[in-house]
Amino acid sequence: MVDFTLTDEQQALREMAHDFAEKEIRPVAWEYDKDGTWPQEIVEKAWELGLMNTHIPEEYGGAGASYFDGALIEEELSWGCSGIQTSLGCNGLATAPVVYAASEELKKEYLGRLTEAPLLASFCLTEPEAGSDVASMRTTAVKQGDKYVINGSKCFITNGGYANWYTVYAKTDKDAGHRGISAFIVPRDAGVVVDKKEDKLGQRASNTATISFNDVEIPAENLIGEENKGFKIAMATLDRTRPGVASMAVGIARAAMEFAVNYSKERVQFGVPIAMHQGIQFMIADMASEIEAARLLAWKSAVMLDNGERNTLVSSFAKRFAADTAMKVATDAVQVYGGYGFIKEYPVEKLFRDAKIMQLYEGTSQIQRLVIARETLVPRRIEEPAAA
Ligand SMILES: Cc1cc2nc3c(=O)[nH]c(=O)nc-3n(C[C@H](O)[C@H](O)[C@H](O)COP(=O)(O)OP(=O)(O)OC[C@H]3O[C@@H](n4cnc5c(N)ncnc54)[C@H](O)[C@@H]3O)c2cc1C
């Protein structure tokens, strides 16, 4: 029997996250967006409340929460500000490969660091010449005795400027395409250089950095899983994180719709609130139904993970549909506000800018369609060389 009713615990978790978003995130979100202020105090409060590191298993100090619970939290915090939620949620992305494939020693050390103190970790896959086409990455890891030596550069790394450690993908076999990639944990103090903080269109309170590795030496034990299995680990990671990203997109869309609904009841044109005009009503109707559909896809993709099922297809449905919905709803919310929607003083302008990233990171909307097409035309192929 399919039942969409939340349990009392899930309801309480959702309320707790909503309360945090309303009291701690919303009041500063537009201000932080203006100057791209790093939300350090919000990171510390969220960490204290257990709203970070939710998927780290209990034995390493985490909440051991289900993916479904994570989706509930991610929607609410993104309703507050998706840029701040990107900063809070990035540990989930960086730790997913560790939880999935790392040795017991690495889990204890590096997951433990994040649960013992409000520290951050980053996920380093993208390079200047290798975005959607992960297999073309150039960063290398060369084994020398009991060490790996890493050289290369990664771009667009969330929390890159603040991370204590990094999950880094590098070529261990340059000629083997996606079968020559391995994943490593690289502590910041091994010599990671933060080159540049990006100035962004949206999600401006999140930190996005270019980082580089110049003969960075790490112990051989910092290899995550087996050598040359990094691509598979990266794809398994994205299956695990896309439900949460879809939920973030739902949070942005919901916020935009709420502003549009309220504004449409207040703004009077042609002698009536604009909500009385059918053209506006239809935009609101499309927003409401598409948000509901996006949430159901996000929930389904999370529940499949919780049930131990392969969710590649459904997590791409969810990420693609929710991201495109967030962009469409935010665009229509600006439309409902008319000229005021284009002005920074009004809230939907920020949501419009924030929504755009949902169609780009963790696999663009085109890459999601690529995955969906492949999974539909040739079901259940697990390893494919382009899908970041
Ligand atoms: C704010 C921000 C935060 C990010 N955080 C991280 C992070 O923490 N870690 C990390 O590793 N990366 C991160 N990224 C990188 C992000 O995942 C990439 O930007 C994304 O995967 C796209 O890669 P690209 O930018 O190189 O675009 P490209 O791959 O160059 O794509 C350009 C365009 O071509 C399209 N395209 C490419 N290939 C195909 C194809 N085969 N078929 C159809 N269309 C195609 C794309 O959809 C896109 O529209 C972040 C990016 C941003 C902007």
The ligand as a MOL file (V3000), in Angstrom:
LIG
                    3D

  0  0  0     0  0            999 V3000
M  V30 BEGIN CTAB
M  V30 COUNTS 53 58 0 0 0
M  V30 BEGIN ATOM
M  V30 1 C 27.5960 26.9820 -7.9800 0
M  V30 2 C 28.1840 25.6920 -8.4350 0
M  V30 3 C 28.5170 24.7120 -7.5060 0
M  V30 4 C 29.0910 23.5250 -7.9240 0
M  V30 5 N 29.5300 22.6120 -6.9830 0
M  V30 6 C 30.2830 21.5680 -7.3950 0
M  V30 7 C 30.9570 20.7430 -6.4210 0
M  V30 8 O 30.8330 20.9340 -5.2040 0
M  V30 9 N 31.7570 19.7360 -6.8810 0
M  V30 10 C 31.9300 19.4960 -8.2070 0
M  V30 11 O 32.6620 18.5670 -8.5530 0
M  V30 12 N 31.3040 20.2560 -9.1470 0
M  V30 13 C 30.5150 21.2940 -8.7680 0
M  V30 14 N 29.9000 22.1020 -9.6980 0
M  V30 15 C 30.1200 21.8190 -11.1190 0
M  V30 16 C 28.8690 21.3570 -11.8660 0
M  V30 17 O 28.4990 20.0740 -11.4670 0
M  V30 18 C 29.1770 21.5040 -13.3640 0
M  V30 19 O 29.1680 22.8890 -13.6500 0
M  V30 20 C 28.2130 20.7390 -14.2270 0
M  V30 21 O 28.4000 19.3610 -14.0880 0
M  V30 22 C 28.3250 21.1060 -15.7090 0
M  V30 23 O 29.6580 21.0720 -16.1280 0
M  V30 24 P 30.2420 22.3320 -16.9480 0
M  V30 25 O 29.9250 23.5480 -16.1660 0
M  V30 26 O 31.6420 22.0680 -17.3050 0
M  V30 27 O 29.3450 22.3950 -18.2570 0
M  V30 28 P 29.6080 21.5560 -19.6200 0
M  V30 29 O 29.7480 20.1260 -19.3050 0
M  V30 30 O 30.6660 22.2370 -20.3990 0
M  V30 31 O 28.2030 21.7760 -20.3400 0
M  V30 32 C 27.8840 22.9600 -21.0790 0
M  V30 33 C 26.5020 22.7550 -21.6790 0
M  V30 34 O 26.5420 21.6520 -22.5870 0
M  V30 35 C 25.5530 20.6930 -22.2070 0
M  V30 36 N 26.0700 19.3490 -22.5190 0
M  V30 37 C 27.2860 18.8180 -22.1790 0
M  V30 38 N 27.3750 17.5680 -22.6130 0
M  V30 39 C 26.2090 17.2710 -23.2280 0
M  V30 40 C 25.6680 16.1220 -23.8710 0
M  V30 41 N 26.3750 14.9760 -23.9700 0
M  V30 42 N 24.4300 16.1860 -24.3930 0
M  V30 43 C 23.6990 17.3410 -24.2890 0
M  V30 44 N 24.1390 18.4500 -23.6890 0
M  V30 45 C 25.3640 18.4200 -23.1660 0
M  V30 46 C 25.3280 20.9020 -20.7310 0
M  V30 47 O 24.0740 20.4260 -20.3100 0
M  V30 48 C 25.4350 22.4150 -20.6460 0
M  V30 49 O 24.2080 22.9960 -21.0070 0
M  V30 50 C 29.2880 23.2810 -9.3090 0
M  V30 51 C 28.8930 24.2560 -10.2410 0
M  V30 52 C 28.3850 25.4510 -9.8280 0
M  V30 53 C 28.0590 26.4890 -10.8610 0
M  V30 END ATOM
M  V30 BEGIN BOND
M  V30 1 1 1 2
M  V30 2 1 2 3
M  V30 3 2 2 52
M  V30 4 2 3 4
M  V30 5 1 4 5
M  V30 6 1 4 50
M  V30 7 2 5 6
M  V30 8 1 6 7
M  V30 9 1 6 13
M  V30 10 2 7 8
M  V30 11 1 7 9
M  V30 12 1 9 10
M  V30 13 2 10 11
M  V30 14 1 10 12
M  V30 15 2 12 13
M  V30 16 1 13 14
M  V30 17 1 14 15
M  V30 18 1 14 50
M  V30 19 1 15 16
M  V30 20 1 16 17
M  V30 21 1 16 18
M  V30 22 1 18 19
M  V30 23 1 18 20
M  V30 24 1 20 21
M  V30 25 1 20 22
M  V30 26 1 22 23
M  V30 27 1 23 24
M  V30 28 2 24 25
M  V30 29 1 24 26
M  V30 30 1 24 27
M  V30 31 1 27 28
M  V30 32 2 28 29
M  V30 33 1 28 30
M  V30 34 1 28 31
M  V30 35 1 31 32
M  V30 36 1 32 33
M  V30 37 1 33 34
M  V30 38 1 33 48
M  V30 39 1 34 35
M  V30 40 1 35 36
M  V30 41 1 35 46
M  V30 42 1 36 37
M  V30 43 1 36 45
M  V30 44 2 37 38
M  V30 45 1 38 39
M  V30 46 1 39 40
M  V30 47 2 39 45
M  V30 48 1 40 41
M  V30 49 2 40 42
M  V30 50 1 42 43
M  V30 51 2 43 44
M  V30 52 1 44 45
M  V30 53 1 46 47
M  V30 54 1 46 48
M  V30 55 1 48 49
M  V30 56 2 50 51
M  V30 57 1 51 52
M  V30 58 1 52 53
M  V30 END BOND
M  V30 END CTAB
M  END
